[in-house]
Every structure is written in structure tokens, then in C-alpha cells.
Amino acid sequence: MKKLLLSLAFLGFTAIAAHAQSANSDGGKFSIGIEAGLPVGDAHQISNFTIGGSLKYDHPIADQLFLTGSAGYTRFLYKSEIKDLFGKSGEGFIPVKAGLKYYFDDAFFAEGQLGAAFSTENGGGTFFAYAPGIGYSFAGGLEAGVRYEGWSKNGTISQVALRVAFRF
């Protein structure tokens, strides 16, 4: 049931963002990106690397200020001793976040997002997600950003992640 609700929420977010893009032709942008991260804190005890992808929409709300919405998939890859213990290579999450992005000039930005991260494992649950970061938008549609991302639920799973994306 939870996966069905998550799928419906994702489809709804995508439909709203698509409508917002068609209704606002003066600067709203989609981006699709790949993400890689280094687990920090307690997460580093079980994983050395994260990998994933995401879809993001930036909607202009004021001069140099954008409302953002993103959804994606992140997999924490287990260290070999943890992989041997549990018999699986890692654990997956679906983070869904919204926030604000502010451009200091035409290219350099800071952003912050809040939301939820849903475990794809049975009984994994839902985590509160927060992610402050900085980035740079290159000419031609390429964007790169670095962020700290934490997911809290009876402790915190966190990472420092890099996102490289193409905006359209």
C-alpha cells in the first residue's frame, strides 16, 4: 500500500511540475541527474558509497529565487563484511523533497530542501529528510551541486553527495 501511495505521489508531483512548466515559460526548468555520495556519521559504519539518480523541477517565484521539488532513488552500497552478513548489496531509498534555491549571480546558487525518504526495504519505514547545498549552473544546461543530506528516524543516516544534472 505504501509503495502504491508513493507511486501516486510521484506521478502527481510530475504532473503538477509539467503543468507548471507549460504554464510558466519564463524560467521554470526540469533537470535529470546522477548522484554519488560518501556516507558520513553512523552510515559510514555500513557503507562507503551511495549512487542514484533524481528528477528536479525549479519554479521561479521571485528574482533569483526558485521553489524546488525533487524525487529520486539513492542506494547505500554495503561494505563487504555487511554484505556477507545480510546477504545483500545495499539498501535503497526514494527521497522526495521540496525547498528553495537562490542564485547569487547568474550561475552560483545555494539551496535547502526538506521532505521524506522512503525505504524500499520491507519494514524500512519513512525518514525525515533535509538537504542544504551549493552548486553551479554552467552554460549549455549542465548543473553541478554538492550537498549534505540527512535522513532522521531514531538516529540519522547521512551523506555528502554530488549531483551532476542536465537542465531542460
N, C-alpha and C positions, 0 to 999 in steps of 0.2 A: 504494500500500500504506500509506504514511504517513497519508494522509487517511482511509483506512478505519480504521486503528488509532485515530486521533484522534477520529473519529466514535463508535467503540465506547467509548472512554474517557469522552467527554462523556455518552453515554447511560447508562453505568454510574454516573457521578457523579450524574446527575439522578435515577436510580432509588434510589440509596443515600440521597440527600438527601430524596427524597419519603418513603421508608420512615422515616427519622429523624424527619421532621416528624410523621408519623402516630403513631409510637411515643412521641413526646415532645410532648404538647400543652401543656406549661408554659413556652413561651417561644421555641421554635425558629421562625425566620422566614425566608421567602424574600423576595427583593427583585428587581425588574427595573428597570434604569436606563438612562439615556442618558449618554454620556460625551463630553466635549470637552477637548482638551488643547493646550498650547503646547509644541512640541518645544524642547529645550534641548541645549546642547553641540553635538556634530557633527551631530545630527539637524536642528538649525536651519539648517544649510547647504543642505539639500534640501527642507525642509518648514516651513511656517508654522503648520500647524493639523492636529489629529487629531480624528477623530469616530468614535463607535462605540456599542456597547451591551453590557450584561452581565446575567447572571443570577447571584445570590449567595444562599448559604444560611448563616445564623448559628445554630449549635447551642450551647446553654448547657452549660458544663462546670463552672462554679463561680459564686459570687455575683459578678455584674457582668463575668464573663469568658466569652467565646464563642469557639468554634472556627469558622473561616470557610472556605468553599470557593466559588470563583467561576470562571466561564468566560464568554468574550465574544468580541467582534470589534472590532478597532481598525484604522482606516485612516489612514495618514500621507498627507496630500494634498500632492503635489509642488508646488513653486514653478513659475511659468510657464516659466522657462528650462529647468528639469529636465524638465518635462512635454514641452516641444518636443524635447529631446534624446532622451528614451526613448520618446516616443510613447504614454505612458500617464499617467493622472491621479494615480496613487499606488500604495502598496503596502499590502497587508492582512496582519494578524496575528491569530492566535487565542491570546490569553493564558489559561492555566489555572493558578490559584493556590490555595494554602491558607495559613491563618495564624491569628492570634489578634486578637480585638477586646476592648478593655477599656473599660467605661463608668465615667467618673469620677463621674458622677451619673446621673440618670435619662435624660439626653439627650446630653451631650458625651462623645465617645469618641476613642480612639487605636487604630490597628490597624497590623499589619505582615503582609505576605504574601510567600511565596516560591513559585516554580513555574517554568513554562516558557511561552515564547511561540513559537508555530509560524508560520512564514511561509507565506502562501498562494501564493507565487510558486514556480515550478519552480526547484529548487536553492537556495531561500532558507534552508533549514535551521531549526534549533531554537536558541532563545536561553534562557539562564538569566534568570529574571525575579525582581525584588524590588521591593516597593512599600510604603514606610511612609507613613502618612497620618493625618489627623484629620477629624472630622466631627461632625454634629449630627443627632439624630433628633427630628423635630417630631411633635406630636400629629396624629393622623389618618393616620399611615403614611408621611409624606414623610420622606426622609432625604437629606442633602447632605454630601459629603465632598470634601476636597482631598488629593491625594497626589502624591508624586514617584515615578515609575515608571521603572526602568532595566532594559534587556534587554542582557545581555552575551554576546558571542561574537566574539572577535577585535576588540574595541572595544565601545563601549556606545552604544545607541540609547536616548534618554531623553526624558521629557516631564514637565511639571507638568499634572495633569489634574483636572477637576471631574467628579464623578458625582452626578447627581440621580436618585433612585430612589423607587419606591413599594414599601413593605413590606406583605406579606400573610401 
